[in-house]
C-alpha cells in the first residue's frame, strides 16, 4: 500500500517535490555522483556539498526567502528541520497538514527557481517580489 500526502500545490510544484524526495533534483552533489559536474560543492556559497537540503534550506544566500516567508505564513523554523537523508522533505511533509505542506513546497520551489537564476548569472530581485509572488500564487 502506498502512502499518499495530499497537497493543493500546482502540479509543477508537486513534481518538483517529487524530484527532491526521490533524489533526482539536479544539485551539484547529484550531478557529481552521476559524473556530470565537476564539483559537488555549492556554486553559490562554496561552503559545503550542494545537496537538496543545502540548496533549499541551508545555503545562506537563499535561506532569506524561507525566513521571510515564515513571517508571512506558518512555516517550520529552518533550524528545526533535520536532514534525514534523501527523504528529508518527505519526513517533514508527513508531519504537517495539507495547507502547510503546500506552502512549504511552494517556497522550496521558488527558492530553487531563484538559485537557478543566480547560477545562470541573473540577479535576484528584492525579497518583496518573490514573497508577493508566492502569496498571490497561493491565494489563486
For each residue, the residues with C-beta under 8 A, 3 or more apart:
1:
2:
3: 94
4:
5: 90 93 94 101
6: 98 101
7: 14 17 93 98 101 102 105
8: 98 99 102
9: 13 14 17 101 102 105 106 109
10: 13 14
11: 14 15
12: 15 16 109
13: 9 10 16 17 105 106 109
14: 7 9 10 11 17 18 105
15: 11 12 18 19
16: 12 13 19 20 25 105 108 109 112
17: 7 9 13 14 20 21 89 93 105 108 109
18: 14 15 21 22
19: 15 16 22 24 25
20: 16 17 23 25 52 56 89 108
21: 17 18 86 87 89 90
22: 18 19 86
23: 20 30 52 86
24: 19 30
25: 16 19 20 30 52 55 112
26: 30 31
27: 30 31 50 51 52 54 55
28: 31 32 37 39 40 41 42 43 49 50
29: 32 33 40 49 50 51 54
30: 23 24 25 26 27 33 34 51 52
31: 26 27 28 34 36 37 40
32: 28 29 35 36 37 38 39 40
33: 29 30 40
34: 30 31
35: 32
36: 31 32
37: 28 31 32 40
38: 32
39: 28 32 43
40: 28 29 31 32 33 37 49 50
41: 28 46 47 48 49 50
42: 28 45 46 47 48 49 50 54 55 59
43: 28 39 46 50 119
44: 59 61 62 115 118 119
45: 42 48 59 60 61
46: 41 42 43
47: 41 42 59 60
48: 41 42 45 54 58
49: 28 29 40 41 42 54
50: 27 28 29 40 41 42 43 54 55 59
51: 27 29 30 54 55 83
52: 20 23 25 27 30 55 56 86 88 89
53: 56 57 58 83 88
54: 27 29 42 48 49 50 51 57 58 59
55: 25 27 42 50 51 52 58 59 62 111 112 115
56: 20 52 53 59 62 108 111 112
57: 53 54 63 66 78 81 108
58: 48 53 54 55 63 78
59: 42 44 45 47 50 54 55 56 62 63 115
60: 45 47 63
61: 44 45 64 118
62: 44 55 56 59 65 66 111 114 115
63: 57 58 59 60 66 67 78
64: 61 67 68 127
65: 62 68 69 107 110 111 114 127 130 131
66: 57 62 63 69 70 75 78 107 111
67: 63 64 70 71 78
68: 64 65 71 72 127 131
69: 65 66 72 73 75 103 107 131 134
70: 66 67 73 75 77 78
71: 67 68
72: 68 69 131 135
73: 69 70 100 103 107 138
74: 100 103
75: 66 69 70 100 103 104 107
76: 80 81 92 96 104
77: 70 80 81
78: 57 58 63 66 67 70 81
79:
80: 76 77
81: 57 76 77 78 88 92
82: 88 91
83: 51 53 88
84: 87 88 91
85: 88
86: 21 22 23 52
87: 21 84 90 91
88: 52 53 81 82 83 84 85 91 92
89: 17 20 21 52 92 93 108
90: 5 21 87 93 94
91: 82 84 87 88 94 95
92: 76 81 88 89 95 96 104
93: 5 7 17 89 90 96 101 104 105
94: 3 5 90 91
95: 91 92
96: 76 92 93 100 101 104
97: 100 101
98: 6 7 8 101 102
99: 8 102 103
100: 73 74 75 96 97 103 104
101: 5 6 7 9 93 96 97 98 104 105
102: 7 8 9 98 99 105 106 138
103: 69 73 74 75 99 100 106 107 138
104: 75 76 92 93 96 100 101 107 108
105: 7 9 13 14 16 17 93 101 102 108 109
106: 9 13 102 103 109 110 134 137 138
107: 65 66 69 73 75 103 104 110 111 134
108: 16 17 20 56 57 89 104 105 111 112
109: 9 12 13 16 17 105 106 112 113
110: 65 106 107 113 114 130 133 134
111: 55 56 62 65 66 107 108 114 115
112: 16 25 55 56 108 109 115 116
113: 109 110 116 117
114: 62 65 110 111 117 118 124 130
115: 44 55 59 62 111 112 118 119
116: 112 113 119 120
117: 113 114 120 122 123 124
118: 44 61 114 115 121 122 124
119: 43 44 115 116
120: 116 117
121: 118
122: 117 118
123: 117
124: 114 117 118
125: 129 130
126: 129
127: 64 65 68 130 131
128: 131 132
129: 125 126 132 133
130: 65 110 114 125 127 133 134
131: 65 68 69 72 127 128 134 135
132: 128 129 135 136
133: 110 129 130 136 137
134: 69 106 107 110 130 131 137 138
135: 72 131 132 138 139
136: 132 133 139 140
137: 106 133 134 140
138: 73 102 103 106 134 135
139: 135 136
140: 136 137
